[in-house]
Amino acid sequence: MNDDIIQMISIVKVYPPSTLALDRVGLGVKKGEIHSIIGENGAGKSTLMKILYGLTPYDSGEIYFDGRKIRFASPREAVDAGIGMIHQEFMLIPSYTIWENVILGVEPVKRFGTLQEHEARTRIQALVDEYDLGININDRVKDVSVAARQKVEILKLLYRDIDILIMDEPTAVLTPQEIRELFRWLRHVRESGKTIIFISHKLDEVLEISDRITVMRQGKRMTTVENKGLDKADLARAMVGREVMFSITKPTGKFGDTVLEVEGLQYVNHDGQPKLDDISFTVRSGEILGLAGVEGNGQFELVQAITGLIKPQAGRIRIQDCDITEANVTERRKLMSYVPQDRKGWGSAQALDLIENSIMTHHQTNSDLTGRSKLMLSPKKCRKFAHALIDEFGVLASDIDAPIASLSGGNQQRLIVGREFMLDRDFILLDQPTRGLDVGSIEYIRAKILKKRDDGKGCLLVSADLDELLSLSDRILVMYRGAIVAEKRPEETSKEEIGEYMLLGSKGGKSK
């Protein structure tokens, strides 16, 4: 054996009936390093880590941890051995305090089952101090920021005495300031002797934080390199096998009439929390209006209000000249295209085939899909439509009759974006359209969004990616605690300034 603390040898994973997800993949991770794994959606990086963590079984190969051959049957076995994983979706109970979430499942008890609260709190506070986490263990999770919740997930694993920390897209919803703080902390953890495996699509961040980088493509490990003298172009070329354009050429906008008008929206949720506080703005044809904000500050509720999933207590919404304030979801969809943030839960029906997913909404509004009677859909026309969508938007699919769940995340997103763009509405609502995608898919979808802008469509772009907002938007609004606290032009601001508004509500620390 070599000096790797983790060694995965010739790992093979086949998903029935014949999808080869991992093709004899080898990976070595050294003790005390930050090792990044990158690759396109469907490259196999998450599958490889789920195998290591005991979430996914594998067909052949060997895994060694600190010189011992292992094969975990569950994540609990992995954690007990010293390997922990933090997923993009946090697994916390909002109504519990931080310390209660940390001990959940491994509660220290006395002889007769009485919780040893003092001992638990003392140990947790010692970990917070040792690793300089800067959180109050008595705060309830529902009352802390997204960045603090991520620290709670990390604290849970430190409490369980892990040696290997696997992080899957850990910066997806963080501001630039929070990312800097996370990276400072990760370096501190590395210096304490722990090992971090970092999965990310953000190549700038990978280059900043990594000691070594492994590139995967189509189920194979392409290379593992020291992070010395590399740039984004090198990594992108290794990931997708071609040159990737990172800079976007955006011509001066030609703005026309208003396509969306939101006026005085007020919404208080069931817990009595104001989520929309007098929200007013417009989107013009030929314009991309960006919307920034830390998750939980009202963007989600605004999208729900526009799509008709919640009813605000006050305010009006108009698309073009049509007041849709009281309209149902179906009536609104006749006037707008909508790419939701959750492609699996809201954007598709995972068990249905590509044809059925392609014609969603079209089946109610596109008479070209019906047969002679105009009362029923024509299977032949629906299949032809799906083929056209798949061809135009470059969806990689071997079987049009296969469920959409069989596609990679990037190809699922291409199909959803294609379906919505082919509706050809004048107003397009885009909610996190590139979240979790690889550089190739991001490049493609951003180009399609700009094409819609140049065709005179009006777009509202909600995104946690500030680089995306700054490169695509004509104007950027920032939401904080349910209110719009800033409006900026991309050429007159920076990620850091937008981040300040997102965290504080205003520059200089004085929240509105």
C-alpha positions as CSV (number, residue, x, y, z in Angstrom):
1,M,0.0,0.0,0.0
2,N,1.1,3.6,-0.5
3,D,0.8,6.6,1.9
4,D,-2.8,7.5,0.8
5,I,-5.3,7.5,3.7
6,I,-8.1,6.6,1.2
7,Q,-7.4,4.3,-1.7
8,M,-10.1,3.3,-4.2
9,I,-9.0,0.7,-6.7
10,S,-10.7,-0.2,-10.0
11,I,-14.2,0.7,-8.8
12,V,-17.0,-0.4,-11.1
13,K,-20.7,0.6,-10.8
14,V,-23.4,-0.4,-13.2
15,Y,-26.9,0.9,-12.9
16,P,-29.4,-1.6,-14.5
17,P,-29.9,-2.4,-17.2
18,S,-26.6,-1.3,-18.7
19,T,-25.5,2.2,-17.5
20,L,-21.8,2.1,-16.7
21,A,-21.5,4.9,-14.1
22,L,-18.0,4.1,-13.0
23,D,-15.5,2.3,-15.2
24,R,-12.6,0.9,-13.1
25,V,-12.0,4.2,-11.3
26,G,-9.0,4.6,-9.0
27,L,-8.6,7.4,-6.5
28,G,-6.0,8.1,-3.9
29,V,-6.4,10.8,-1.2
30,K,-3.6,11.7,1.2
31,K,-4.0,12.4,4.9
32,G,-4.2,16.1,5.7
33,E,-5.0,17.4,2.2
34,I,-7.9,19.2,0.5
35,H,-8.6,17.0,-2.5
36,S,-11.1,18.3,-5.0
37,I,-13.0,16.1,-7.4
38,I,-14.5,17.8,-10.5
39,G,-16.3,16.7,-13.6
40,E,-19.4,17.2,-15.7
41,N,-22.8,16.1,-14.5
42,G,-22.9,12.3,-14.9
43,A,-19.1,12.0,-14.8
44,G,-19.4,9.8,-11.7
45,K,-17.9,11.9,-9.0
46,S,-20.9,11.9,-6.7
47,T,-21.5,8.2,-7.2
48,L,-17.8,7.5,-6.3
49,M,-18.2,9.5,-3.0
50,K,-21.5,7.8,-2.2
51,I,-19.8,4.4,-2.6
52,L,-17.0,5.5,-0.2
53,Y,-19.6,6.8,2.3
54,G,-21.7,3.6,2.2
55,L,-24.7,5.1,0.5
56,T,-24.4,3.2,-2.8
57,P,-23.2,-0.4,-3.3
58,Y,-20.7,-1.1,-6.0
59,D,-20.1,-4.1,-8.3
60,S,-16.4,-4.6,-8.1
61,G,-13.2,-3.0,-6.9
62,E,-11.5,-2.5,-3.5
63,I,-11.4,0.4,-1.0
64,Y,-8.8,0.9,1.7
65,F,-9.0,3.4,4.6
66,D,-5.8,4.0,6.5
67,G,-4.5,0.7,5.3
68,R,-7.5,-1.4,6.2
69,K,-9.8,-2.9,3.5
70,I,-13.4,-1.6,4.0
71,R,-16.8,-2.0,2.4
72,F,-19.4,0.1,4.3
73,A,-23.0,-1.1,4.2
74,S,-24.4,2.2,5.4
75,P,-23.4,5.8,6.2
76,R,-23.5,5.0,9.9
77,E,-20.7,2.5,9.4
78,A,-18.7,5.1,7.5
79,V,-19.2,7.7,10.3
80,D,-18.3,5.2,13.0
81,A,-15.1,4.5,11.0
82,G,-14.3,8.2,10.7
83,I,-15.7,9.3,7.3
84,G,-18.5,11.9,7.1
85,M,-20.3,13.5,4.2
86,I,-22.2,16.8,4.0
87,H,-24.8,17.0,1.3
88,Q,-26.1,20.0,-0.6
89,E,-29.4,19.6,1.3
90,F,-28.8,20.0,5.0
91,M,-30.3,17.4,7.4
92,L,-31.3,19.6,10.3
93,I,-34.4,20.1,12.4
94,P,-35.1,23.9,12.3
95,S,-36.9,24.0,15.6
96,Y,-34.1,22.4,17.5
97,T,-31.1,24.3,18.9
98,I,-27.7,23.9,17.4
99,W,-26.4,21.6,20.2
100,E,-29.5,19.5,20.0
101,N,-29.1,19.0,16.3
102,V,-25.4,18.0,16.9
103,I,-26.1,15.2,19.3
104,L,-29.2,13.9,17.5
105,G,-28.8,10.1,17.1
106,V,-25.8,9.8,19.3
107,E,-27.2,11.3,22.5
108,P,-25.0,10.8,25.6
109,V,-27.1,9.2,28.3
110,K,-26.6,8.1,31.9
111,R,-27.3,4.6,33.2
112,F,-31.1,5.0,33.3
113,G,-31.4,6.9,30.0
114,T,-31.1,10.4,31.3
115,L,-29.5,12.8,28.9
116,Q,-26.1,14.1,29.9
117,E,-26.8,17.6,28.7
118,H,-24.0,19.4,30.5
119,E,-21.4,17.0,29.2
120,A,-22.7,17.2,25.7
121,R,-22.9,21.0,25.7
122,T,-19.4,21.3,27.1
123,R,-17.9,19.0,24.5
124,I,-19.7,20.8,21.6
125,Q,-18.6,24.2,22.9
126,A,-15.1,23.0,23.1
127,L,-15.3,21.9,19.4
128,V,-16.7,25.3,18.4
129,D,-13.8,27.0,20.2
130,E,-11.1,24.6,18.9
131,Y,-12.2,25.0,15.3
132,D,-13.1,28.7,15.6
133,L,-16.6,28.1,14.2
134,G,-18.1,31.3,15.6
135,I,-21.6,30.0,16.3
136,N,-23.8,30.1,19.4
137,I,-24.8,26.5,20.2
138,N,-28.0,27.7,22.0
139,D,-29.4,29.3,18.8
140,R,-32.2,27.6,17.1
141,V,-31.3,26.4,13.5
142,K,-34.3,28.2,12.0
143,D,-32.9,31.5,13.3
144,V,-29.4,31.3,11.8
145,S,-28.0,31.9,8.3
146,V,-27.4,29.3,5.6
147,A,-23.7,29.5,6.3
148,A,-24.2,28.9,10.0
149,R,-26.3,25.8,9.2
150,Q,-23.5,24.5,7.1
151,K,-21.2,24.9,10.1
152,V,-23.7,22.9,12.2
153,E,-23.5,20.1,9.7
154,I,-19.7,20.2,10.0
155,L,-20.0,20.3,13.8
156,K,-22.1,17.2,13.8
157,L,-19.3,15.3,12.1
158,L,-16.6,16.8,14.3
159,Y,-18.6,15.6,17.3
160,R,-18.6,12.1,15.8
161,D,-14.8,12.3,15.5
162,I,-14.5,12.0,11.8
163,D,-11.1,12.0,10.0
164,I,-12.4,12.4,6.4
165,L,-14.9,15.2,5.6
166,I,-16.6,14.9,2.2
167,M,-18.3,18.2,1.1
168,D,-20.7,18.2,-1.9
169,E,-21.0,21.6,-3.5
170,P,-20.6,23.4,-0.2
171,T,-20.6,27.0,-1.6
172,A,-23.7,26.7,-3.7
173,V,-25.7,29.2,-1.6
174,L,-23.0,31.2,0.1
175,T,-22.1,34.9,-0.4
176,P,-18.4,35.8,-1.3
177,Q,-17.8,36.8,2.3
178,E,-19.2,33.5,3.6
179,I,-17.1,31.5,1.1
180,R,-14.0,33.3,2.3
181,E,-14.9,32.4,5.9
182,L,-15.6,28.7,4.9
183,F,-12.2,28.4,3.1
184,R,-10.4,30.0,6.1
185,W,-12.0,27.4,8.3
186,L,-11.3,24.5,5.9
187,R,-7.6,25.4,5.9
188,H,-7.7,25.4,9.7
189,V,-9.3,21.9,9.7
190,R,-6.6,20.7,7.3
191,E,-3.9,22.0,9.6
192,S,-5.4,20.0,12.4
193,G,-4.6,16.8,10.4
194,K,-8.1,16.1,9.0
195,T,-8.6,15.3,5.3
196,I,-11.2,17.1,3.1
197,I,-12.7,15.8,-0.2
198,F,-14.2,18.8,-2.0
199,I,-16.8,18.3,-4.8
200,S,-17.5,21.5,-6.8
201,H,-18.4,22.9,-10.2
202,K,-16.8,26.3,-9.4
203,L,-13.4,26.1,-10.9
204,D,-12.1,29.3,-9.3
205,E,-12.9,27.9,-5.9
206,V,-11.3,24.6,-6.7
207,L,-8.1,26.3,-7.7
208,E,-8.1,28.5,-4.6
209,I,-8.7,25.8,-2.0
210,S,-7.2,22.5,-3.3
211,D,-3.9,20.8,-2.8
212,R,-4.7,18.2,-5.5
213,I,-7.5,17.9,-8.1
214,T,-9.0,14.8,-9.6
215,V,-10.8,15.2,-12.9
216,M,-13.5,12.7,-14.0
217,R,-15.2,12.3,-17.3
218,Q,-17.9,9.8,-18.4
219,G,-17.3,7.5,-15.5
220,K,-13.5,7.5,-15.7
221,R,-10.8,9.2,-13.8
222,M,-8.9,11.3,-16.4
223,T,-6.1,12.7,-14.2
224,T,-5.1,13.7,-10.7
225,V,-2.8,16.7,-10.6
226,E,-1.1,18.9,-8.0
227,N,-2.6,22.3,-7.9
228,K,0.4,24.2,-9.2
229,G,0.3,26.5,-12.3
230,L,-3.2,25.4,-13.3
231,D,-5.9,27.7,-14.6
232,K,-9.7,27.4,-15.3
233,A,-9.1,26.6,-18.9
234,D,-6.9,23.6,-18.1
235,L,-9.5,22.1,-15.7
236,A,-12.4,22.8,-18.1
237,R,-10.6,21.2,-21.0
238,A,-9.9,18.1,-19.0
239,M,-13.5,17.9,-17.8
240,V,-15.3,18.3,-21.1
241,G,-12.7,17.5,-23.7
242,R,-12.9,20.9,-25.4
243,E,-12.3,24.6,-24.9
244,V,-14.9,26.3,-22.7
245,M,-15.8,30.0,-23.0
246,F,-15.9,31.7,-19.6
247,S,-16.4,35.3,-20.7
248,I,-19.8,36.3,-22.1
249,T,-20.2,38.9,-24.8
250,K,-23.4,40.7,-24.1
251,P,-24.5,43.4,-26.5
252,T,-26.2,46.5,-25.3
253,G,-29.8,45.8,-24.5
254,K,-32.7,47.0,-26.5
255,F,-35.4,47.4,-24.0
256,G,-39.0,47.7,-24.9
257,D,-42.4,47.6,-23.2
258,T,-43.0,46.1,-19.7
259,V,-43.6,42.4,-19.7
260,L,-43.8,41.9,-15.9
261,E,-45.0,44.4,-13.3
262,V,-45.0,43.6,-9.6
263,E,-46.6,46.2,-7.4
264,G,-46.7,46.4,-3.6
265,L,-46.6,42.6,-2.9
266,Q,-47.0,41.8,0.8
267,Y,-46.9,38.2,2.1
268,V,-46.7,37.0,5.7
269,N,-46.3,33.2,6.1
270,H,-48.1,30.8,8.4
271,D,-45.5,31.4,11.1
272,G,-46.3,35.1,11.0
273,Q,-43.0,36.0,9.3
274,P,-43.1,38.7,6.7
275,K,-41.5,37.2,3.6
276,L,-42.5,39.9,1.0
277,D,-42.5,43.5,2.2
278,D,-43.9,45.9,-0.3
279,I,-42.1,44.4,-3.3
280,S,-42.3,46.4,-6.5
281,F,-40.4,46.2,-9.8
282,T,-40.7,45.8,-13.5
283,V,-39.1,43.7,-16.2
284,R,-38.9,45.0,-19.8
285,S,-38.8,43.1,-23.1
286,G,-35.2,42.5,-24.1
287,E,-34.0,42.8,-20.5
288,I,-32.6,40.3,-17.9
289,L,-33.4,41.5,-14.4
290,G,-31.3,39.6,-11.8
291,L,-32.4,38.9,-8.3
292,A,-29.8,38.2,-5.5
293,G,-30.2,37.3,-1.9
294,V,-29.2,34.8,0.7
295,E,-31.5,31.9,0.7
296,G,-34.5,32.5,3.0
297,N,-34.9,36.2,2.4
298,G,-38.0,36.1,0.2
299,Q,-36.8,35.1,-3.3
300,F,-38.6,31.7,-3.0
301,E,-41.9,33.3,-1.9
302,L,-41.6,35.9,-4.7
303,V,-41.3,33.1,-7.3
304,Q,-44.2,31.3,-5.7
305,A,-46.3,34.5,-5.8
306,I,-45.6,35.1,-9.5
307,T,-46.3,31.4,-10.4
308,G,-49.5,31.3,-8.3
309,L,-48.4,28.8,-5.7
310,I,-49.1,31.3,-2.9
311,K,-51.5,34.2,-2.6
312,P,-50.0,37.5,-1.2
313,Q,-52.1,39.4,1.2
314,A,-51.7,42.6,-0.8
315,G,-50.3,43.8,-4.2
316,R,-50.8,43.2,-7.9
317,I,-49.0,41.2,-10.6
318,R,-49.3,41.9,-14.3
319,I,-47.8,40.1,-17.3
320,Q,-48.0,42.4,-20.3
321,D,-51.4,44.0,-20.0
322,C,-53.0,41.1,-18.2
323,D,-53.7,41.3,-14.4
324,I,-52.9,37.8,-13.1
325,T,-53.2,38.5,-9.4
326,E,-56.3,36.3,-9.0
327,A,-55.4,33.9,-11.9
328,N,-54.8,30.2,-11.3
329,V,-51.5,28.4,-12.2
330,T,-52.8,27.2,-15.6
331,E,-53.9,30.7,-16.7
332,R,-50.5,32.1,-15.7
333,R,-48.6,29.5,-17.6
334,K,-50.2,30.6,-20.8
335,L,-48.4,33.9,-20.3
336,M,-45.0,32.8,-19.0
337,S,-42.2,30.3,-19.2
338,Y,-40.9,29.0,-15.9
339,V,-37.7,27.1,-15.1
340,P,-38.0,26.0,-11.4
341,Q,-35.0,25.7,-9.0
342,D,-35.8,22.0,-8.3
343,R,-35.6,20.1,-11.6
344,K,-36.5,16.8,-10.1
345,G,-39.4,17.8,-7.8
346,W,-41.0,20.7,-9.7
347,G,-39.5,20.7,-13.2
348,S,-40.1,17.2,-14.2
349,A,-41.9,13.9,-13.4
350,Q,-38.9,11.6,-12.8
351,A,-40.7,8.4,-13.5
352,L,-42.2,9.5,-16.8
353,D,-40.4,9.3,-20.2
354,L,-38.7,12.1,-22.1
355,I,-41.7,12.5,-24.4
356,E,-44.1,13.1,-21.5
357,N,-41.7,15.5,-19.8
358,S,-41.1,17.4,-23.1
359,I,-44.8,18.1,-23.8
360,M,-45.7,19.3,-20.2
361,T,-47.6,22.6,-20.5
362,H,-47.4,22.3,-24.3
363,H,-50.1,19.7,-24.1
364,Q,-52.5,22.4,-22.8
365,T,-51.5,25.2,-25.1
366,N,-50.1,23.8,-28.3
367,S,-52.9,22.6,-30.7
368,D,-50.3,21.3,-33.1
369,L,-49.9,18.3,-30.7
370,T,-53.5,17.1,-31.1
371,G,-55.0,14.8,-33.6
372,R,-57.7,15.5,-36.1
373,S,-60.4,15.7,-33.5
374,K,-58.4,18.4,-31.6
375,L,-59.6,16.6,-28.4
376,M,-56.8,14.2,-27.9
377,L,-53.0,14.3,-28.2
378,S,-51.4,12.7,-31.2
379,P,-48.7,10.2,-30.0
380,K,-46.9,10.6,-33.3
381,K,-46.8,14.4,-33.1
382,C,-45.8,14.3,-29.4
383,R,-42.9,12.0,-30.3
384,K,-41.8,14.3,-33.2
385,F,-42.0,17.3,-30.9
386,A,-39.8,15.6,-28.2
387,H,-37.2,14.6,-30.9
388,A,-37.1,18.2,-32.1
389,L,-36.6,19.6,-28.6
390,I,-33.9,17.0,-27.8
391,D,-32.0,17.8,-31.0
392,E,-32.3,21.6,-30.7
393,F,-31.1,21.7,-27.1
394,G,-28.5,19.1,-27.3
395,V,-30.0,16.6,-24.8
396,L,-27.9,13.5,-24.6
397,A,-30.3,10.6,-24.4
398,S,-30.0,7.1,-25.8
399,D,-33.7,6.3,-25.6
400,I,-36.6,8.8,-25.9
401,D,-38.9,6.3,-24.1
402,A,-36.6,6.1,-21.1
403,P,-37.6,8.0,-17.9
404,I,-36.1,11.4,-17.4
405,A,-34.5,10.1,-14.2
406,S,-32.1,8.1,-16.4
407,L,-30.5,11.3,-17.7
408,S,-27.7,13.2,-15.9
409,G,-28.6,16.4,-14.1
410,G,-27.2,18.6,-16.9
411,N,-29.3,16.8,-19.5
412,Q,-32.4,16.9,-17.4
413,Q,-31.9,20.7,-17.1
414,R,-31.4,21.1,-20.9
415,L,-34.7,19.3,-21.5
416,I,-36.5,21.5,-19.0
417,V,-35.0,24.7,-20.3
418,G,-35.7,23.6,-23.9
419,R,-39.4,22.8,-23.1
420,E,-39.9,26.2,-21.4
421,F,-38.1,28.2,-24.1
422,M,-40.1,26.4,-26.9
423,L,-43.3,27.8,-25.3
424,D,-42.0,31.1,-26.7
425,R,-43.5,33.3,-24.0
426,D,-42.6,37.0,-23.8
427,F,-41.8,36.6,-20.0
428,I,-39.5,34.0,-18.7
429,L,-39.0,33.3,-15.0
430,L,-35.6,31.5,-14.3
431,D,-35.1,30.2,-10.8
432,Q,-31.5,28.9,-10.3
433,P,-31.3,27.7,-13.9
434,T,-27.7,26.5,-13.6
435,R,-27.4,25.4,-10.0
436,G,-25.4,22.2,-9.6
437,L,-24.4,22.1,-13.3
438,D,-21.0,21.6,-14.8
439,V,-19.1,24.2,-16.8
440,G,-20.2,22.8,-20.2
441,S,-23.9,22.8,-19.3
442,I,-23.6,26.3,-17.6
443,E,-22.0,27.7,-20.7
444,Y,-24.8,26.3,-22.9
445,I,-27.7,27.4,-20.8
446,R,-26.4,30.9,-20.3
447,A,-26.0,31.3,-24.0
448,K,-29.6,30.2,-24.5
449,I,-30.8,32.8,-21.9
450,L,-28.9,35.6,-23.7
451,K,-30.4,34.5,-27.0
452,K,-33.9,34.9,-25.5
453,R,-32.9,38.4,-24.3
454,D,-31.7,39.3,-27.8
455,D,-35.0,38.0,-29.2
456,G,-36.8,40.6,-27.2
457,K,-38.0,38.4,-24.3
458,G,-38.0,39.7,-20.7
459,C,-36.3,37.5,-18.1
460,L,-36.4,37.5,-14.3
461,L,-33.3,35.6,-13.2
462,V,-33.1,34.4,-9.6
463,S,-29.6,33.0,-8.9
464,A,-27.3,32.3,-6.0
465,D,-24.4,32.6,-8.4
466,L,-23.2,36.2,-8.3
467,D,-20.9,35.6,-11.3
468,E,-23.9,34.5,-13.2
469,L,-26.0,37.6,-12.2
470,L,-23.2,40.0,-13.0
471,S,-22.5,38.5,-16.4
472,L,-26.1,38.0,-17.6
473,S,-28.2,40.7,-15.9
474,D,-28.9,44.3,-17.2
475,R,-30.0,45.2,-13.6
476,I,-29.6,43.5,-10.3
477,L,-32.0,43.7,-7.3
478,V,-31.0,42.5,-3.9
479,M,-33.5,41.1,-1.4
480,Y,-33.0,41.2,2.4
481,R,-35.6,40.1,4.9
482,G,-38.3,40.2,2.4
483,A,-37.5,43.7,1.0
484,I,-35.6,45.0,-2.0
485,V,-32.7,46.9,-0.5
486,A,-30.6,47.7,-3.6
487,E,-30.8,48.1,-7.3
488,K,-27.4,48.0,-9.2
489,R,-26.1,47.9,-12.7
490,P,-23.6,45.1,-13.1
491,E,-20.9,47.4,-14.7
492,E,-21.2,49.7,-11.6
493,T,-20.9,47.1,-8.8
494,S,-19.0,44.0,-7.7
495,K,-19.6,40.6,-6.1
496,E,-18.3,42.0,-2.8
497,E,-20.8,45.0,-2.8
498,I,-23.7,42.7,-3.7
499,G,-22.6,40.3,-1.0
500,E,-22.7,43.1,1.6
501,Y,-26.3,44.0,0.7
502,M,-27.2,40.3,0.9
503,L,-25.7,39.9,4.4
504,L,-26.5,43.2,6.0
505,G,-29.3,44.9,4.0
506,S,-27.0,47.9,3.2
507,K,-23.4,48.7,2.9
508,G,-21.4,49.4,6.0
509,G,-23.4,47.1,8.3
510,K,-26.5,49.2,8.8
511,S,-29.5,47.1,7.8
512,K,-32.6,48.6,6.5
